[in-house]
Amino acid sequence: MIKVTAADIDRFLADDDGQPVVMLNLLRFKPDGGRQRYLDYLAMAGPIVARYGAEIVFTGDGATALCAEPGQSWDAVALVRYPRRTAFVEMIADPAYAVADPIRISALEEAVLQPVRTMTR
């Protein structure tokens, strides 16, 4: 899944507890320059992300998977912390993000956006 749908947003907001959320991005790039296009997207998206109080916490290239089923290794990962789930939704509705998002989509062969929160015991 690469493009976020209205149904995705509804499920995402249904779990809203008002707390910050970190979005784990698992990324598989298209072989024809996808990585570079994704870097171009990050350069455009960084200021937009910041405008909504979010921050890119980590980006990194995937190495050979230590332990994974076939097809579960990823080219890169990114962690983005949002102050609340609604900040993510507001960000992707921003007209400036609408300009950047097609670059992200053109860069990716496959992606997973997984919201995560702190584990407590």
C-alpha positions in Angstrom: 0.0 0.0 0.0 1.5 3.3 -1.0 -1.4 5.8 -1.1 -3.4 6.6 2.1 -7.1 6.2 1.6 -10.1 7.7 3.5 -10.8 4.3 5.0 -7.2 4.2 6.3 -7.6 7.6 7.9 -10.8 6.6 9.5 -9.2 3.5 11.1 -6.1 5.6 12.1 -8.3 8.2 13.9 -10.5 5.6 15.5 -7.5 4.6 17.6 -6.7 8.2 18.6 -6.0 8.5 22.3 -4.7 12.1 22.0 -1.1 11.0 22.6 1.9 11.5 20.4 2.4 8.8 17.8 5.4 7.6 15.9 4.9 6.4 12.3 7.2 3.6 11.3 7.7 3.8 7.5 8.9 0.6 5.8 10.0 1.5 2.3 10.8 -0.5 -0.9 12.0 1.8 -3.7 11.3 1.4 -7.4 14.5 0.3 -9.1 14.7 3.2 -11.6 15.8 6.0 -9.3 13.2 5.5 -6.5 15.7 6.1 -3.7 16.7 9.5 -5.2 13.1 10.5 -5.7 12.4 9.6 -2.1 15.3 11.8 -0.9 13.8 14.6 -3.0 10.4 14.0 -1.3 12.1 14.1 2.1 13.7 17.5 1.3 10.2 18.8 0.3 8.3 17.2 3.2 10.7 18.1 6.0 9.5 21.7 6.4 5.9 20.6 6.0 6.3 17.9 8.7 7.8 20.6 11.1 4.9 22.9 10.4 2.6 20.4 12.1 4.8 19.9 15.1 6.2 16.6 13.9 9.8 15.6 13.5 11.6 13.0 11.4 13.3 11.1 14.2 15.3 8.6 12.1 15.9 7.6 8.5 18.1 4.7 7.5 19.0 2.3 4.8 17.9 -1.3 5.3 20.7 -3.8 5.4 20.4 -7.5 4.7 17.7 -8.9 7.0 19.1 -11.0 9.8 15.8 -13.0 10.2 12.9 -12.5 7.9 10.6 -14.4 5.6 11.1 -13.8 1.9 9.9 -10.4 0.9 10.1 -8.9 4.3 13.4 -7.0 3.9 13.1 -3.3 3.2 15.3 -0.8 1.4 14.9 1.9 4.1 13.0 2.8 7.2 11.9 6.1 8.7 10.4 7.1 12.0 8.4 10.2 12.2 6.9 11.5 15.5 3.6 13.4 15.4 2.3 15.3 18.4 -1.1 13.6 17.8 -2.8 11.6 15.1 -4.8 14.6 13.9 -1.5 16.4 13.1 -0.7 13.6 10.6 -4.1 13.9 9.0 -3.9 17.7 8.8 -0.4 17.4 7.3 -1.5 15.1 4.4 -4.4 17.5 3.7 -2.0 20.5 3.3 -1.8 21.8 -0.3 2.0 21.9 0.0 2.0 18.2 0.9 -0.2 17.5 -2.1 2.7 18.7 -4.2 5.3 16.5 -2.4 3.2 13.3 -2.1 3.2 12.4 -5.8 7.0 12.3 -5.6 6.8 9.9 -2.7 4.4 7.7 -4.6 6.5 7.7 -7.7 9.5 6.6 -5.6 8.0 3.6 -3.9 7.3 0.1 -5.1 5.8 -0.8 -1.7 5.4 0.8 1.7 4.0 0.2 5.1 3.0 3.0 7.4 2.6 1.5 10.9 1.7 3.8 13.8 3.5 2.8 17.0 3.3 3.9 20.6 5.5 3.4 23.6 5.1 -0.1 25.2 4.3 0.0 28.8 4.4 -2.8 31.3 
